[in-house]
Amino acid sequence: MKLPADHPLHLVIGLTIWSVWFIAAYGGLSVFCSANAVGGNEFTTINIGLLVFTALTCVLLGALAVWCWRRGRGFPGRVSAGIYIAAVIATAGVGAPIIYLPPCI
């Protein structure tokens, strides 16, 4: 089943993708820190993994925003695109510290 760009379900998909990313990123970081004894000032592979995961999530949300903006007609399509853009900003804003700060502080 493929949803059209102006389907009202897109109004919740963007922030749902963001919340899944948030839980997976911080949950994964917590599991990594509890399983590994990492010092406070080390840049580890978890930083690289979170960078890739955050970038892929931002690209997905951005592509959905562009798709809804171009294909959507009227209120649901335009607002869905705006919500996807808000989810991109939230993902990048919340993801920035876990990318460049050392884990397990």
C-alpha positions as a printed Julia matrix, in Angstrom:
105×3 Matrix{Float64}:
  0.0    0.0    0.0
  1.45   3.31  -1.04
  0.11   6.43   0.63
 -0.48   9.48  -1.53
  1.47  12.58  -0.54
 -1.6   14.36   0.75
 -2.8   11.52   2.99
 -3.45  12.68   6.59
 -1.31   9.85   7.99
  1.77  11.82   6.92
  0.89  14.29   9.67
  2.15  11.78  12.25
  4.73   9.75  10.33
  7.49  12.38  10.55
  7.5   12.69  14.31
  7.02   8.93  14.64
 10.21   8.38  12.63
 11.96  10.95  14.85
 10.78   9.21  18.04
 11.96   5.8   16.78
 15.34   7.36  15.93
 15.51   9.01  19.38
 14.76   5.78  21.25
 17.15   3.72  19.1
 19.99   6.25  19.29
 19.88   6.9   23.01
 18.97   3.31  23.83
 21.86   2.05  21.73
 24.21   4.55  23.32
 23.11   3.45  26.8
 23.56  -0.23  25.99
 26.98   0.48  24.48
 28.09   2.43  27.55
 26.88  -0.23  29.97
 28.58  -3.03  28.02
 31.92  -1.29  27.37
 34.28   0.47  29.72
 35.01   3.58  27.66
 36.94   6.52  29.03
 35.57  10.03  29.08
 37.54  11.62  26.24
 37.63   8.92  23.57
 36.03   9.13  20.15
 34.71   5.63  19.51
 32.93   3.68  16.82
 29.61   4.45  18.47
 30.09   8.09  17.45
 30.57   7.04  13.83
 27.56   4.7   14.0
 25.38   7.45  15.45
 26.61   9.87  12.78
 25.59   7.47  10.01
 22.26   6.65  11.69
 21.47  10.34  12.23
 22.45  11.27   8.67
 20.32   8.5    7.16
 17.35   9.52   9.28
 17.74  13.18   8.26
 17.99  12.22   4.58
 14.86  10.05   4.83
 12.88  12.77   6.56
 14.14  15.41   4.12
 13.2   13.28   1.12
  9.73  12.74   2.54
  9.38  16.5    3.12
 10.31  17.29  -0.47
  8.0   14.56  -1.77
  5.03  15.81   0.27
  5.71  19.41  -0.75
  5.88  18.61  -4.47
  3.18  15.95  -4.71
  0.79  16.95  -1.96
 -2.18  19.14  -2.71
 -3.71  21.47  -0.22
 -3.49  21.48   3.54
 -2.38  17.93   4.43
  0.48  17.84   1.93
  1.96  21.21   2.87
  1.59  20.73   6.61
  3.05  17.22   6.37
  6.08  18.67   4.6
  6.46  21.21   7.4
  6.23  18.51  10.04
  8.87  16.46   8.21
 11.13  19.53   8.17
 10.53  20.01  11.91
 11.51  16.36  12.42
 14.73  16.92  10.43
 15.59  19.91  12.62
 14.79  17.94  15.78
 16.88  14.97  14.62
 19.86  17.15  13.75
 19.55  19.21  16.93
 19.27  16.25  19.27
 21.79  14.2   17.3
 24.55  16.8   17.21
 25.73  16.33  20.82
 25.77  12.54  20.65
 27.81  12.69  17.48
 30.64  14.98  18.54
 30.73  14.52  22.33
 32.56  11.52  23.73
 30.17   8.78  24.82
 29.73   7.52  28.36
 30.59  10.72  30.2
